């Protein structure tokens, strides 16, 4: 049996209609967010123009990444290991950890009360869940013989 098909049997895939629906809905919302980020980038902010440009540029890059993921869903392209690599899962999990910490410094918990605490607990669970998923996918890559070195060796032709 092929290693990639062995990995696909371990993780269940969504039906094709659900992938297309999710890609369409998320893609449409991301296009709206991308438009807002582009307007924010092109519109000069009087108070802090550099901060506004940096934030809108980062948001625009995030929108482009999400659109790329939506295109994978819409085209049905087979992606080894899911839509996000273990490194991408770790980066996203880090942002879910940043949210509750930022709430401490902004006074969000004082303003919102128990709802904010519930949100922070959920963010921590999401953080640990994404880290566990990243470890699981990385272990599946290594156990299947697909380490980063072996993948790089397959992609680069031998030097003569």
C-alpha positions in Angstrom: 0.0 0.0 0.0 1.2 3.5 -0.8 2.4 5.7 2.2 0.2 8.6 1.2 -3.0 6.5 1.0 -2.1 4.9 4.3 -2.0 8.4 5.9 -5.3 9.4 4.3 -7.1 6.4 5.9 -6.0 7.6 9.3 -7.5 11.0 8.9 -11.0 11.2 7.6 -11.6 13.5 4.7 -14.7 15.7 4.2 -17.0 14.9 1.4 -16.4 16.8 -1.8 -19.6 18.9 -1.6 -18.6 20.0 2.0 -15.1 21.0 0.8 -16.6 23.1 -2.1 -19.2 24.7 0.2 -16.6 25.5 2.9 -14.1 26.9 0.3 -16.8 29.1 -1.2 -18.1 30.5 2.0 -14.7 31.1 3.6 -13.3 32.4 0.3 -16.1 35.0 0.0 -15.6 36.2 3.6 -11.8 36.3 3.0 -12.3 38.4 -0.1 -14.3 40.9 1.9 -11.6 41.0 4.6 -8.9 41.3 1.9 -10.8 44.3 0.4 -11.0 45.9 3.8 -7.3 45.3 4.4 -6.4 46.8 1.0 -8.6 49.9 1.7 -6.9 50.3 5.0 -3.5 49.9 3.4 -4.2 52.5 0.6 -6.0 55.0 2.9 -3.5 57.1 4.7 -4.0 57.2 8.5 -3.3 60.6 10.0 -2.5 59.5 13.5 -0.1 56.6 12.9 0.5 55.9 9.2 3.3 53.4 9.7 1.4 51.2 12.2 -1.7 51.2 10.0 0.3 50.2 6.9 2.1 47.4 8.8 -1.1 46.0 10.3 -3.0 46.2 7.1 -0.1 44.5 5.2 0.0 41.7 7.7 -3.8 41.3 7.5 -3.5 41.2 3.7 -0.9 38.5 3.8 -3.1 36.5 6.1 -6.0 36.9 3.7 -3.9 35.7 0.8 -2.8 32.6 2.8 -6.5 31.8 3.6 -7.5 32.3 -0.1 -4.7 29.8 -1.1 -6.2 27.3 1.4 -9.7 28.0 0.0 -8.4 27.3 -3.5 -7.1 24.0 -2.3 -10.6 23.2 -1.0 -12.3 24.3 -4.2 -10.0 22.5 -6.6 -9.9 19.3 -4.6 -6.1 19.2 -4.7 -4.8 16.4 -2.6 -2.6 17.8 0.2 -0.4 15.4 2.1 -1.1 15.8 5.8 -4.1 18.1 5.6 -4.6 21.7 4.7 -2.0 23.0 7.1 1.5 21.7 7.8 2.6 21.0 11.3 4.6 24.3 11.3 1.5 26.3 10.2 -0.6 24.6 12.9 2.0 25.7 15.5 2.0 29.3 14.2 -1.8 29.4 14.3 -1.8 27.9 17.8 0.6 30.5 19.0 -1.9 33.2 17.9 -4.6 31.5 19.9 -2.3 31.7 22.9 -1.5 35.4 22.3 -5.2 36.4 22.5 -5.7 35.6 26.2 -2.4 37.2 27.1 -3.2 40.3 25.2 -6.5 40.5 27.1 -4.5 40.9 30.3 -2.8 44.0 29.1 -5.8 45.6 27.5 -8.2 45.4 30.4 -10.5 43.1 28.4 -11.1 40.8 31.4 -12.2 43.7 33.7 -14.6 45.0 31.1 -16.2 41.7 29.9 -16.1 39.6 33.1 -16.8 35.9 33.1 -17.4 35.8 29.3 -13.8 36.8 28.8 -12.5 34.1 31.1 -14.6 31.5 29.2 -13.1 32.7 26.0 -9.6 32.5 27.4 -10.1 29.0 28.5 -11.4 28.0 25.0 -8.4 29.7 23.4 -6.1 27.6 25.7 -7.9 24.4 24.7 -7.6 25.4 21.0 -3.9 26.1 21.5 -3.2 22.7 23.0 -5.5 20.9 20.5 -3.6 22.5 17.5 -0.3 21.6 19.1 -1.4 18.0 19.5 -2.6 17.8 15.9 0.7 19.2 14.7 2.6 16.5 16.7 0.3 13.8 15.4 0.9 14.9 11.8 4.6 15.2 12.3 4.7 11.7 13.8 2.8 10.3 10.9 5.2 12.0 8.5 8.2 10.5 10.3 6.7 7.1 10.8 5.7 6.9 7.2 9.3 7.6 6.2 8.6 11.1 5.0 11.0 13.2 6.9 11.9 16.7 5.7 15.3 15.4 4.6 13.8 12.6 2.5 11.3 15.0 0.9 14.1 17.4 0.1 16.2 14.6 -1.4 13.2 13.6 -3.6 12.6 17.1 -4.9 16.2 18.1 -5.6 17.9 16.3 -8.5 21.3 14.8 -7.7 24.3 17.0 -8.5 26.7 15.6 -11.1 
